[in-house]
């Protein structure tokens, strides 16, 4: 249950567990409460931005279909033309750049996309997608595209806003910080909620801060699993934690595999796709390559990647990331049209499969519209929890100022047999999730300094009072 404070100073001093059933874990509650309080106060602004932009991104898929309906959809015709004719029409309209990939029309009413890289005015990591009517070879338009999900300008802008606020690598720190702390705040909120007496969790019949706390806790409990999932999957492709996760997966033999694109020799210039800048026809041609992939069971939607050089093969890969996932791929020799390597998604390592499904669920493509609605509800829940959290803090000050923070010294109440392993776990997690570790260490240092300043003021106050009295 993310966000700001959830209990009063008195509540911290008086655990809610019944005195008749004491627990050795009870001393942890004030420590978790203090961590939940400060993490909520300090990290909530980052979470608020992530939630608001995530809400927009979840809705961007449907908005994209409306905004680019002319390019993405076509009237259904009698029979689709060979893919080679469609690509030739795209190259005639847009001879600039080189072909990086082709996505044949996956549905009766969907256009074919021919992606061009190296186009002037298009970002280096983006492509220009040329949309072709598969029945008539009419070019219906061209739009800048980004990423493996084929995001068009509207969704790309929102995606980058969510990921880095359009600030590049520096901006990515905000989203990684939010993802690093979200699971900590959510897990802490769950512990605090279930450690309270049942009577104190009620919302109905309450008012004021008690009601706000009840709303905050109830919604947080229902949404906590979703927050834990978003945090974990968000970290998998973050800058620093994501690199550590990739390294760990590789060391465990769980990295995402790829089909071998080596054709085993020079094919007389027939393999150089990106260098030719032509229609993408190399060796046996696109039609035979696509036919060979179909024979291997690679059904729509697929993407054809031309050979990278004279010793490389065509790669045809399935790109359906909705359930059931279709991610098989095949390498096809451009000289003979023979399949030289096949990689099935069913053969992926377990962690590679989980990563694929986790990312697709996080981005809203695994279960389509239902997935996107669920993400929007989670984002809205997080926004409400943050608002309620700050409201509780304000209500603790009775509307005139924010309430006092949770008292220091909670860690001193934790038994050594619990505290020592806890510190070790925090150190390991902080190493693998560096923004969490760095920010937590910074919080501890600042807290110690402020505590020392407060103690010195307290020591000076009695002497000053005695001199004033004299």
C-alpha positions as CSV (number, residue, x, y, z in Angstrom):
1,X,0.0,0.0,0.0
2,X,2.1,2.9,-1.2
3,X,2.3,6.4,-0.1
4,X,2.6,8.6,2.9
5,X,2.0,7.9,6.6
6,X,-0.6,5.5,7.8
7,X,-0.6,5.8,11.5
8,X,-0.1,8.2,14.3
9,X,2.8,8.4,16.7
10,X,0.6,6.9,19.4
11,X,-0.3,4.0,17.1
12,X,3.5,3.4,16.5
13,X,4.0,3.2,20.3
14,X,1.0,0.9,20.9
15,X,1.0,-2.1,18.5
16,X,-2.4,-3.3,17.5
17,X,-1.7,-7.0,18.2
18,X,-3.6,-8.3,21.3
19,X,-1.4,-8.3,24.4
20,X,-2.5,-11.9,25.0
21,X,-0.7,-13.1,21.8
22,X,2.6,-11.3,21.7
23,X,4.9,-12.0,18.7
24,X,8.6,-11.7,18.4
25,X,8.0,-10.0,15.1
26,X,6.0,-7.2,16.8
27,X,9.1,-5.0,17.3
28,X,9.4,-4.8,13.5
29,X,6.1,-3.0,13.1
30,X,7.4,0.5,14.3
31,X,10.4,0.1,11.9
32,X,8.1,-0.9,9.0
33,X,5.8,2.0,9.9
34,X,8.7,4.5,9.8
35,X,10.0,3.1,6.5
36,X,6.5,3.2,5.0
37,X,6.0,6.8,6.2
38,X,9.2,8.2,4.9
39,X,9.2,6.2,1.7
40,X,5.7,7.4,1.1
41,X,6.5,11.0,1.7
42,X,9.7,11.1,-0.3
43,X,9.0,8.7,-3.1
44,X,5.3,9.3,-3.6
45,X,5.9,12.2,-6.1
46,X,7.9,9.9,-8.4
47,X,5.2,7.2,-8.0
48,X,2.5,9.8,-8.8
49,X,4.2,10.7,-12.1
50,X,4.7,7.0,-13.0
51,X,1.1,6.3,-12.2
52,X,-0.3,9.2,-14.2
53,X,1.9,8.5,-17.3
54,X,1.2,4.8,-16.9
55,X,-2.5,5.4,-17.0
56,X,-2.1,7.4,-20.2
57,X,0.1,4.6,-21.8
58,X,-2.4,1.9,-21.0
59,X,-5.1,3.9,-22.9
60,X,-2.7,4.7,-25.8
61,X,-3.3,1.4,-27.6
62,X,-6.9,2.1,-28.2
63,X,-6.2,5.8,-29.0
64,X,-3.6,4.7,-31.5
65,X,-6.1,2.6,-33.4
66,X,-8.4,5.6,-33.7
67,X,-5.8,8.1,-34.5
68,X,-4.2,6.0,-37.3
69,X,-7.1,4.0,-38.5
70,X,-6.5,5.0,-42.1
71,X,-3.0,3.7,-42.1
72,X,-3.6,0.6,-40.0
73,X,-6.8,-0.8,-41.5
74,X,-7.9,-1.5,-45.1
75,X,-11.1,-2.6,-46.8
76,X,-11.2,-6.3,-47.1
77,X,-10.6,-7.6,-50.6
78,X,-10.7,-10.9,-52.4
79,X,-7.1,-12.1,-52.3
80,X,-3.9,-10.6,-50.9
81,X,-1.0,-9.9,-53.3
82,X,2.4,-11.5,-53.0
83,X,4.4,-9.8,-50.3
84,X,7.1,-9.0,-52.9
85,X,4.6,-6.8,-54.8
86,X,3.6,-5.0,-51.6
87,X,7.2,-4.2,-50.7
88,X,7.9,-3.0,-54.2
89,X,5.0,-0.6,-54.0
90,X,6.3,0.7,-50.6
91,X,9.8,1.2,-52.1
92,X,8.5,3.0,-55.1
93,X,6.7,5.5,-52.8
94,X,9.6,5.7,-50.4
95,X,13.0,4.8,-52.0
96,X,14.9,6.4,-49.1
97,X,16.7,4.4,-46.4
98,X,17.0,0.6,-46.3
99,X,14.5,-2.1,-45.4
100,X,15.0,-3.3,-41.8
101,X,11.9,-5.5,-41.5
102,X,8.5,-6.3,-43.1
103,X,5.3,-7.3,-41.3
104,X,2.8,-8.8,-43.7
105,X,-0.8,-8.1,-43.1
106,X,-1.8,-10.2,-40.1
107,X,-5.5,-9.9,-40.5
108,X,-8.0,-9.5,-43.3
109,X,-8.5,-5.8,-42.6
110,X,-4.9,-4.9,-41.6
111,X,-2.3,-3.3,-43.7
112,X,1.2,-4.5,-44.3
113,X,4.1,-2.6,-42.8
114,X,7.4,-2.1,-44.5
115,X,10.0,-0.7,-42.0
116,X,12.8,1.5,-43.3
117,X,15.9,2.5,-41.3
118,X,18.4,5.2,-42.0
119,X,15.7,7.6,-43.2
120,X,16.6,11.3,-42.8
121,X,14.5,13.0,-40.2
122,X,13.7,9.8,-38.3
123,X,15.4,9.0,-35.0
124,X,18.2,6.5,-35.3
125,X,16.5,4.0,-33.0
126,X,13.2,4.4,-34.8
127,X,12.0,3.3,-38.3
128,X,9.7,4.7,-40.9
129,X,6.8,2.3,-41.3
130,X,5.2,2.4,-44.7
131,X,1.6,1.1,-44.7
132,X,0.5,-0.9,-47.8
133,X,-2.9,-2.2,-48.7
134,X,-2.3,-6.0,-49.2
135,X,-5.1,-6.3,-51.8
136,X,-4.2,-3.4,-54.1
137,X,-0.6,-2.4,-53.1
138,X,-1.8,1.1,-52.5
139,X,0.5,3.0,-50.1
140,X,-1.8,4.4,-47.4
141,X,0.8,6.4,-45.6
142,X,4.0,6.4,-43.6
143,X,4.6,7.0,-39.9
144,X,7.5,6.9,-37.5
145,X,7.5,3.7,-35.5
146,X,9.3,2.5,-32.4
147,X,9.9,-0.7,-30.5
148,X,9.0,-4.4,-31.0
149,X,5.2,-3.6,-30.4
150,X,5.2,-1.3,-33.4
151,X,4.3,1.9,-31.5
152,X,3.3,4.8,-33.7
153,X,3.9,8.5,-32.9
154,X,1.2,8.9,-30.3
155,X,2.0,5.8,-28.3
156,X,5.7,6.4,-28.7
157,X,5.4,9.9,-27.2
158,X,3.4,8.6,-24.2
159,X,5.8,5.6,-23.8
160,X,8.8,7.8,-23.6
161,X,7.0,10.2,-21.3
162,X,6.3,7.3,-19.0
163,X,9.8,5.9,-19.2
164,X,12.0,8.9,-19.0
165,X,9.9,12.1,-19.2
166,X,11.6,12.8,-22.5
167,X,14.8,13.5,-20.7
168,X,16.8,10.6,-22.0
169,X,19.0,8.3,-19.8
170,X,18.9,10.8,-17.0
171,X,15.1,10.8,-17.0
172,X,15.1,7.0,-16.7
173,X,16.3,7.3,-13.1
174,X,12.9,8.6,-12.1
175,X,11.0,5.5,-13.3
176,X,13.6,3.2,-11.9
177,X,13.5,4.9,-8.5
178,X,9.7,4.6,-8.5
179,X,9.8,0.9,-9.5
180,X,12.6,0.2,-6.9
181,X,10.5,1.5,-4.0
182,X,7.0,0.5,-5.1
183,X,7.3,-3.1,-4.0
184,X,8.9,-2.0,-0.6
185,X,6.1,0.4,0.1
186,X,3.4,-2.1,-1.0
187,X,4.8,-4.9,1.0
188,X,5.2,-2.7,4.1
189,X,1.7,-1.5,3.7
190,X,0.4,-5.1,3.7
191,X,2.3,-5.9,6.9
192,X,0.9,-2.8,8.6
193,X,-2.6,-3.5,7.5
194,X,-2.8,-7.1,8.6
195,X,-1.0,-6.4,11.9
196,X,-3.8,-4.1,12.9
197,X,-6.8,-5.3,14.8
198,X,-9.8,-6.2,12.5
199,X,-11.9,-3.5,14.1
200,X,-9.4,-0.8,13.1
201,X,-9.6,-1.7,9.4
202,X,-13.2,-0.7,9.0
203,X,-14.3,2.1,6.6
204,X,-18.0,2.1,7.1
205,X,-19.3,4.2,10.0
206,X,-16.0,6.1,10.4
207,X,-15.0,9.7,9.7
208,X,-12.0,12.0,9.5
209,X,-8.5,10.5,9.5
210,X,-9.9,7.1,10.6
211,X,-12.0,6.9,7.4
212,X,-9.1,8.0,5.2
213,X,-6.9,5.4,6.8
214,X,-9.6,2.7,6.1
215,X,-9.9,3.7,2.5
216,X,-6.1,3.8,2.0
217,X,-5.7,0.4,3.6
218,X,-8.6,-1.3,1.9
219,X,-7.8,-0.2,-1.6
220,X,-4.1,-0.8,-1.0
221,X,-4.6,-4.4,0.1
222,X,-6.7,-5.2,-3.0
223,X,-4.1,-3.5,-5.3
224,X,-0.9,-4.6,-3.6
225,X,-0.3,-7.8,-5.7
226,X,-0.6,-5.6,-8.8
227,X,1.9,-3.1,-7.4
228,X,4.3,-5.9,-6.6
229,X,4.0,-7.2,-10.1
230,X,4.4,-3.8,-11.7
231,X,7.5,-3.1,-9.6
232,X,9.2,-6.5,-10.5
233,X,8.5,-6.3,-14.2
234,X,9.4,-2.6,-14.4
235,X,12.8,-3.3,-13.0
236,X,13.5,-6.0,-15.6
237,X,14.2,-3.4,-18.3
238,X,15.4,-0.5,-16.1
239,X,18.9,0.9,-16.6
240,X,20.8,-0.5,-13.6
241,X,18.6,-3.1,-11.8
242,X,17.7,-4.4,-15.3
243,X,21.3,-4.9,-16.2
244,X,21.9,-6.8,-13.0
245,X,18.8,-9.0,-13.6
246,X,20.0,-9.7,-17.2
247,X,23.5,-10.7,-15.8
248,X,21.9,-13.0,-13.2
249,X,19.7,-14.6,-15.8
250,X,22.6,-15.2,-18.1
251,X,24.7,-16.7,-15.3
252,X,21.8,-19.1,-14.6
253,X,21.5,-20.1,-18.3
254,X,18.1,-18.3,-18.4
255,X,18.8,-15.6,-21.0
256,X,16.4,-15.1,-23.9
257,X,17.7,-17.2,-26.8
258,X,17.8,-16.2,-30.5
259,X,17.7,-18.1,-33.7
260,X,21.0,-18.4,-35.5
261,X,21.0,-16.2,-38.6
262,X,24.3,-17.4,-40.0
263,X,23.8,-18.8,-43.5
264,X,27.2,-20.5,-43.5
265,X,28.9,-18.7,-46.3
266,X,29.0,-15.9,-48.9
267,X,26.0,-16.0,-51.3
268,X,27.4,-13.8,-54.1
269,X,25.9,-10.5,-52.7
270,X,22.4,-11.9,-52.2
271,X,22.5,-11.5,-48.5
272,X,23.3,-7.8,-48.0
273,X,19.9,-6.4,-47.1
274,X,20.7,-3.2,-45.3
275,X,23.4,-2.3,-47.9
276,X,21.3,-2.7,-51.0
277,X,18.5,-0.3,-50.2
278,X,16.4,-2.1,-52.7
279,X,13.1,-4.0,-52.5
280,X,14.3,-6.5,-50.0
281,X,14.5,-9.2,-52.6
282,X,17.6,-11.4,-52.0
283,X,18.3,-14.8,-53.4
284,X,15.1,-16.8,-53.6
285,X,13.1,-13.7,-52.7
286,X,10.5,-12.7,-50.1
287,X,7.7,-14.9,-51.3
288,X,9.6,-18.1,-51.1
289,X,11.1,-17.1,-47.7
290,X,7.6,-16.4,-46.3
291,X,6.3,-19.7,-47.8
292,X,9.1,-21.6,-46.1
293,X,8.4,-20.0,-42.8
294,X,4.7,-20.9,-43.1
295,X,5.6,-24.5,-43.8
296,X,7.4,-24.5,-40.5
297,X,4.2,-23.5,-38.7
298,X,5.0,-19.8,-38.3
299,X,1.5,-18.3,-38.6
300,X,0.5,-14.7,-38.5
301,X,1.6,-12.2,-37.3
302,X,5.2,-12.5,-38.5
303,X,8.0,-10.2,-39.2
304,X,10.6,-10.8,-41.9
305,X,14.1,-9.4,-41.3
306,X,16.3,-9.4,-44.4
307,X,19.9,-10.7,-44.2
308,X,22.3,-8.3,-42.5
309,X,25.2,-9.2,-44.8
310,X,26.3,-11.6,-47.4
311,X,26.8,-14.5,-44.9
312,X,23.5,-14.0,-43.1
313,X,20.1,-15.6,-43.5
314,X,16.6,-14.2,-43.6
315,X,15.0,-14.3,-40.1
316,X,11.2,-14.8,-39.9
317,X,9.8,-14.5,-36.4
318,X,6.4,-14.5,-34.9
319,X,5.5,-11.2,-33.2
320,X,2.2,-12.0,-31.4
321,X,2.7,-11.0,-27.8
322,X,-0.9,-11.4,-26.8
323,X,-2.1,-14.6,-25.3
324,X,-1.5,-17.3,-26.5
325,X,2.1,-16.0,-27.2
326,X,3.5,-16.7,-30.6
327,X,7.3,-16.1,-30.6
328,X,8.7,-18.9,-32.7
329,X,11.4,-17.9,-35.3
330,X,13.2,-19.5,-38.2
331,X,16.3,-18.7,-40.2
332,X,16.1,-19.2,-44.0
333,X,19.0,-19.5,-46.4
334,X,18.6,-16.7,-49.1
335,X,20.3,-18.8,-51.7
336,X,18.2,-22.0,-51.4
337,X,15.1,-21.0,-49.5
338,X,15.8,-23.8,-47.0
339,X,15.1,-23.5,-43.3
340,X,18.5,-23.7,-41.5
341,X,17.5,-23.1,-37.9
342,X,14.2,-23.0,-35.9
343,X,13.7,-21.7,-32.4
344,X,10.4,-22.5,-30.6
345,X,9.1,-20.4,-27.8
346,X,8.3,-23.6,-26.0
347,X,12.0,-24.3,-25.8
348,X,12.8,-20.9,-24.1
349,X,14.2,-21.2,-20.5
350,X,11.6,-20.7,-17.8
351,X,12.9,-17.3,-16.7
352,X,13.0,-16.1,-20.3
353,X,9.3,-17.1,-20.7
354,X,8.3,-15.4,-17.5
355,X,10.2,-12.3,-18.5
356,X,8.4,-12.2,-21.8
357,X,5.0,-12.7,-20.3
358,X,5.7,-10.2,-17.4
359,X,6.8,-7.4,-19.7
360,X,3.9,-8.0,-22.0
361,X,1.5,-8.0,-19.1
362,X,3.1,-4.8,-17.8
363,X,2.8,-3.0,-21.1
364,X,-0.9,-4.1,-21.6
365,X,-0.5,-6.4,-24.7
366,X,-0.8,-9.9,-23.1
367,X,-4.6,-9.8,-22.7
368,X,-5.5,-6.9,-24.9
369,X,-8.2,-4.5,-23.8
370,X,-8.9,-6.3,-20.5
371,X,-5.2,-6.0,-19.6
372,X,-5.2,-2.3,-20.4
373,X,-8.2,-1.6,-18.3
374,X,-6.7,-3.5,-15.4
375,X,-3.5,-1.4,-15.7
376,X,-5.6,1.8,-15.8
377,X,-7.4,0.7,-12.6
378,X,-4.1,0.0,-10.9
379,X,-2.7,3.4,-11.9
380,X,-5.8,5.1,-10.6
381,X,-5.6,3.1,-7.4
382,X,-2.0,4.3,-6.9
383,X,-3.0,7.9,-7.5
384,X,-5.8,7.6,-4.9
385,X,-3.5,6.0,-2.4
386,X,-1.0,8.7,-2.7
387,X,-3.6,11.4,-2.2
388,X,-5.1,9.6,0.8
389,X,-1.6,9.1,2.2
390,X,-0.8,12.8,2.1
391,X,-4.3,13.6,3.4
392,X,-3.7,11.5,6.5
393,X,-0.5,13.3,7.1
394,X,-2.4,16.6,6.9
395,X,-5.1,15.3,9.2
396,X,-2.6,14.3,11.8
397,X,-1.8,18.1,12.0
398,X,-5.6,18.7,12.3
399,X,-5.7,20.7,9.1
400,X,-3.3,23.5,10.1
401,X,0.0,21.7,9.3
402,X,1.4,18.3,8.4
403,X,1.7,16.0,11.3
404,X,4.9,15.1,13.1
405,X,6.9,12.2,11.6
406,X,7.2,8.8,13.1
407,X,9.7,8.8,16.0
408,X,13.3,7.6,15.5
409,X,14.9,4.6,17.2
410,X,12.5,1.9,16.0
411,X,15.4,-0.3,14.9
412,X,16.7,-0.4,18.5
413,X,13.6,-2.4,19.4
414,X,14.3,-5.2,16.9
415,X,16.0,-8.2,18.4
416,X,19.6,-8.9,17.1
417,X,18.6,-12.3,15.7
418,X,16.1,-10.5,13.5
419,X,18.0,-7.3,12.8
420,X,21.2,-8.8,11.6
421,X,19.7,-11.1,8.9
422,X,17.4,-8.2,7.9
423,X,20.4,-5.9,7.4
424,X,22.1,-8.6,5.3
425,X,19.0,-9.0,3.1
426,X,18.7,-5.3,2.7
427,X,22.4,-5.1,1.6
428,X,22.0,-7.8,-1.0
429,X,18.8,-6.3,-2.4
430,X,20.4,-2.9,-2.4
431,X,23.3,-4.2,-4.5
432,X,21.0,-5.7,-7.1
433,X,18.6,-2.8,-7.0
434,X,21.1,0.1,-6.7
435,X,18.7,3.0,-6.7
436,X,16.9,1.5,-3.8
437,X,20.1,0.9,-1.9
438,X,21.6,4.3,-2.6
439,X,18.4,6.2,-1.7
440,X,17.9,4.1,1.4
441,X,21.5,4.8,2.5
442,X,21.0,8.5,1.8
443,X,17.9,8.4,3.9
444,X,19.7,6.8,6.8
445,X,22.6,9.3,6.7
446,X,20.3,12.3,6.6
447,X,18.2,10.8,9.4
448,X,21.3,10.3,11.6
449,X,22.4,13.8,10.9
450,X,19.0,15.3,11.7
451,X,18.8,13.2,14.8
452,X,22.2,14.4,16.0
453,X,21.2,18.0,15.4
454,X,18.0,17.5,17.3
455,X,19.8,15.9,20.3
456,X,22.3,18.8,20.5
457,X,19.4,21.3,20.5
458,X,17.8,19.3,23.3
459,X,21.0,19.4,25.3
460,X,21.3,23.1,25.0
461,X,17.7,23.9,25.9
462,X,17.7,23.2,29.7
463,X,20.9,25.3,30.2
464,X,19.3,28.2,28.3
465,X,16.1,27.9,30.3
466,X,18.0,28.0,33.6
467,X,19.9,31.2,32.6
468,X,16.6,32.8,31.6
469,X,15.0,31.8,34.9
470,X,18.0,33.3,36.9
